[in-house]
Amino acid sequence: MAISREYVVIINYKATTKDGIEILDRIRDLVSLMKALQLAPAHLVGCSFGAYICLLVARDHPELIRALTICEPPLLPLLGLSVPPKPSQMLGLFMRAP
């Protein structure tokens, strides 16, 4: 009989900023933790800012990801839009060809 090892690791960032450097630091921290604990490939779960971090880790390190569960990620930065978006940016989203 094979023994399955499954772990749940919870990271809770108490305070967040909109500073891009901090986001990159958090991505590096998560990737480093996953590698150090040999957790890859992993199922990542994130809400809001955590979902954004999970999406960026999956984009930059797909080999570490088995699956994603995300809730309410802030997608505007992923679409290249400023936060809050300028009206011309939003119009450009609706006017471009699929």
MARZABA-412830 format. One line per 3 residues: for each residue x, y, z of C-alpha. Coordinates in Angstrom, 2 decimals. Layout:
<nodes>
X/Y/Z; ...
</nodes>
This chain:
<nodes>
0.00/0.00/0.00; 1.42/3.37/-1.04; 1.28/6.25/1.41
0.21/9.57/-0.07; 1.73/12.74/1.33; -0.42/15.81/1.11
0.29/19.11/2.78; -1.59/22.34/3.30; 0.61/25.41/3.64
-1.15/28.68/4.42; 0.46/32.03/3.79; -1.42/35.04/5.10
-0.03/38.44/4.24; -1.45/40.87/6.78; -0.62/44.11/4.99
-0.36/44.77/1.27; 0.73/47.66/-0.84; 0.43/48.36/-4.54
4.19/48.53/-4.90; 5.37/46.31/-7.77; 8.56/45.42/-5.93
6.60/43.97/-3.03; 4.54/41.85/-5.43; 7.73/40.49/-7.00
9.10/39.75/-3.51; 5.98/37.79/-2.61; 6.15/35.80/-5.82
9.80/34.98/-5.12; 8.94/34.02/-1.53; 6.19/31.62/-2.63
8.35/30.03/-5.34; 11.26/29.65/-2.92; 9.03/28.09/-0.27
7.54/25.63/-2.74; 10.99/24.60/-3.92; 12.49/24.39/-0.42
9.64/22.18/0.83; 9.53/20.22/-2.46; 5.82/20.94/-2.87
5.72/21.12/-6.65; 3.60/20.51/-8.54; 1.06/22.06/-6.21
-2.54/23.16/-6.17; -2.51/26.88/-5.36; -5.53/28.60/-3.83
-5.81/32.36/-3.56; -8.37/35.10/-3.05; -8.07/38.70/-4.18
-4.40/39.73/-3.90; -3.47/36.09/-3.20; -5.21/35.05/-6.42
-3.14/37.61/-8.31; 0.05/36.16/-6.79; -1.05/32.62/-7.73
-1.74/33.70/-11.33; 1.67/35.32/-11.65; 3.42/32.26/-10.18
1.52/30.04/-12.63; 2.46/32.34/-15.51; 6.15/32.49/-14.60
6.63/28.99/-13.14; 4.11/26.60/-14.75; 6.25/23.61/-13.74
5.34/24.29/-10.08; 1.58/24.24/-10.64; -0.80/21.29/-10.75
-4.00/23.37/-10.52; -5.28/26.80/-9.50; -8.31/27.82/-7.48
-8.68/31.57/-7.57; -11.38/33.88/-6.29; -11.76/37.51/-7.35
-8.28/38.16/-8.72; -7.55/41.78/-9.64; -7.32/41.24/-13.40
-6.79/44.84/-14.49; -3.00/44.72/-13.95; -2.84/41.43/-15.89
-4.56/43.15/-18.82; -1.97/45.92/-18.78; -4.40/48.50/-17.42
-3.67/51.07/-14.76; -5.60/50.88/-11.50; -8.05/52.52/-11.62
-8.26/52.20/-15.42; -8.48/55.24/-17.62; -11.68/55.49/-19.69
-9.66/55.22/-22.91; -8.14/51.93/-21.68; -11.55/50.45/-20.90
-12.89/51.56/-24.29; -9.91/49.88/-25.96; -10.85/46.59/-24.30
-14.33/46.68/-25.77; -13.36/47.94/-29.21; -10.62/45.47/-30.17
-11.14/42.44/-32.36; -11.25/39.03/-30.63
</nodes>
